[in-house]
């Protein structure tokens, strides 16, 4: 069964800046395909605990990491997160 993973807390604190860095990168998938302002609004709302967007934000986080590793061919050890 496992244990709950506190993704919502991670995305409010430590990973918030990392995700922001990933979506503002000039090579980000988010920049090319999605409305970055809407994502920033989602992040802001999530951070203030008005709504829990952890599922959406986590998916964007993983999408950006996948893009860096498999599309941009960056070494996993050298992926710049901020």
C-alpha positions in Angstrom: 0.0 0.0 0.0 2.8 2.4 0.7 2.7 5.8 2.4 1.4 9.2 1.2 3.9 11.4 -0.5 3.6 15.1 0.5 3.8 16.5 -3.1 1.4 19.3 -2.3 3.8 20.5 0.5 6.9 20.1 -1.8 5.3 22.2 -4.4 4.4 24.9 -1.9 7.9 25.1 -0.5 11.2 23.7 -2.0 10.0 22.7 -5.4 8.1 25.8 -6.1 11.2 27.7 -7.2 12.5 24.7 -9.1 9.2 24.4 -11.0 9.2 28.1 -11.8 12.7 27.8 -13.1 11.7 24.9 -15.3 8.6 26.6 -16.8 10.5 29.9 -17.5 13.4 28.2 -19.3 13.6 29.2 -22.9 13.5 25.5 -24.0 10.5 24.5 -21.8 7.6 22.6 -23.1 5.3 24.8 -21.1 6.6 27.9 -22.8 5.9 26.4 -26.2 2.6 24.6 -25.6 0.8 26.1 -22.6 -0.2 29.4 -21.1 2.6 30.2 -18.7 0.6 33.0 -17.0 -2.2 30.5 -16.1 0.4 28.1 -14.7 1.9 30.8 -12.6 -1.6 31.7 -11.4 -2.1 28.0 -10.5 1.2 28.0 -8.6 0.3 31.2 -6.7 -3.1 29.8 -5.8 -1.6 26.5 -4.7 1.1 28.2 -2.6 -1.5 30.3 -0.7 -3.4 27.1 0.0 -6.6 28.5 -1.7 -6.7 25.4 -3.9 -4.7 22.2 -4.2 -3.2 22.0 -7.7 -0.5 19.6 -6.7 -1.6 16.9 -9.3 -1.5 19.4 -12.2 1.8 21.0 -11.1 3.5 17.7 -10.4 2.6 16.6 -14.0 4.1 19.7 -15.4 7.2 19.2 -13.3 7.7 15.7 -14.6 6.9 16.8 -18.1 9.6 19.4 -18.0 12.2 17.0 -16.5 11.3 14.4 -19.2 11.7 17.0 -21.9 15.2 17.9 -20.6 16.4 14.3 -20.3 14.8 12.6 -23.3 14.2 15.5 -25.9 17.0 17.9 -25.1 19.3 14.9 -24.3 20.7 16.5 -21.1 22.5 14.0 -18.7 20.4 13.3 -15.7 23.2 14.3 -13.4 23.6 17.6 -15.2 20.0 18.7 -15.5 19.7 22.4 -14.4 16.7 22.7 -12.1 17.1 26.4 -11.3 
